């Protein structure tokens, strides 16, 4: 810890704290979803009759948002692009924490840059849709706008470091690797990076306590993950044995 | 009724502009004190109702994964906002599924989440006040629990689960709904929703036998409480008195008669419907269902076949095995419970019945998929059998069959507008408006294909459509039971049976 500036110490503390809150919060929620019983069989029918079928159904839901596609094509296109580019961006960022960085992450790199631009655009599209469609305007609250603005700001600050005020990538990488290897070094003297990092920490802390928990929750939704084998196999209600 | 404003039938379902408070006048009646007490609920709202309600909500959150998860994960994407027939019919924004859920979610945030406790403003967190409870009363009795919204939700959020929980919470503080609690009171004391005692039931079945004899010259029996029969048939009690339900019952009787399968109904379990599901009360649902198991054991039957009733088939197919199973005392050779459509179609496919389709030649038939059958159950061995088997059955007894617009049938079918305990007169305005999507789709095939008959397999759908379609200028005679069509075409004395 010798030679670390006060600013670095503060940020290192915040980084670890927010990561811990994220992990603990996420795990707690997933644990709650996992242990809360399902007294009755309630898959939305027609439903798969085997576990393998459920895996297929869920693969469709998670990789292609099949139900949303049925529901609203305009929301699907915006939401789908938003999620895909977000995934690319997260993967691209692995180069800042993995040593050595796998080839495939370098391959994603350039896509990650375009993804950043698309993320801002698609967040704007989803924001506009909330405002201009009377039904979504009615149901949207501060939290819904906040999540979109936060994501757009994270992407915008990231892009700015790439295109406007070049960040010292190797200093950033040293700092991040230091964090994940628990041998922290000084934070780069780059205001944009510090803002970017702060916004990411806000996202991490916010996620487990918000609707963003859909990321973990989707895997537990009883209407989607239950097998339609009501006759073949007696489903036991744990609180009514 | 004359003052209900119905939409002009054009064959098209239009998404309305939001019209705030459009359905606030559509309010279900409150149950009387003795009706609540009979079911084990408090007679009326106690002073500490808020505390009791929140405790109940906390309890349900630990007992139902669906409720816990669905209150957490909605991202308000809006995919469900134009999917509910009550929103399409009224334009009231609280009838958008996500907004209906939000009525409970805002209380959940306030009392059960960290974020809501810390930042109530950002996330719309609210106390469970009298006003909020009033909104619950209004809009959780404007959900027919048809599950259409859940088809389109990226997380499978099923508003039915939330409205069931809301009604369970309201019942826990003496806010029972009159129609549902009255019906449940009758079924747990007398054995059926209509409160028909055994002698009256016996009488009406004898009348039915006379009628069929007069019309066909054949002694078709409608047996009650016959021990050692092969099949126990459980029908919704509306089949005993209402029309076109009773024509369906006649159809079941003819099928058993021709197949030569001995059967009986039960005076103790003379009801297939199970309103315990509508009010989200597990114990009552079980109490109603277990009468059927007891009757089957008492009458020593080999199998259970059930009649045409939508939500009851969901309870039977999806829940019975958990609630009152296992059915190891029945003949393992046969699926129990079996739907009468599966039973009859199987007989026809094995050539055990003689069918003359020409008796239905004056009909051009379409099929209304009932919501709970479509999205809450299955028939046959593969997913989607609940769509194919009734259609196959209709086509095996009728030459002229046409489906309605595919956006309105099968898994995306529209509710009739009166399911979930809403088949009550004080909600007539809502019921008429909620039937709009189906009325439009029906109108289209009536105009284009000359459809004059809409067949269905649900007692609530039949009662609802015969009442509300005339409001749209469609004659109630279009409404038919599927087994009414079977009854028309079956040639008595034509085959040896099985």
Interface residues (C-beta under 8 A of the other chain):
Chain A: X29 X32 X33 X36 X37 X38 X39 X40 X41 X42 X44 X45 X46 X47 X48 X49 X61 X65 X67 X68 X70 X71 X72 X75 X79 X129 X130 X133 X134 X135 X136 X138 X139 X140 X141 X142 X143 X144 X146 X209 X210 X211 X212 X213 X214 X217 X218 X220 X221 X222 X223 X224 X228 X230 X231 X234 X235 X236 X237 X239 X240
Chain B: X17 X18 X61 X62 X63 X64 X65 X66 X68 X69 X70 X72 X73 X74 X75 X76 X77 X78 X79 X80 X81 X82 X83 X93 X96 X98 X99 X102 X113 X114 X115 X121 X122 X123 X124 X147 X150 X151 X152 X153 X154 X155 X156 X157 X158 X161 X282 X286 X317 X318 X319 X321 X322 X325 X326 X335 X374 X375 X376 X377 X378 X382 X383 X384 X386 X387 X411 X412
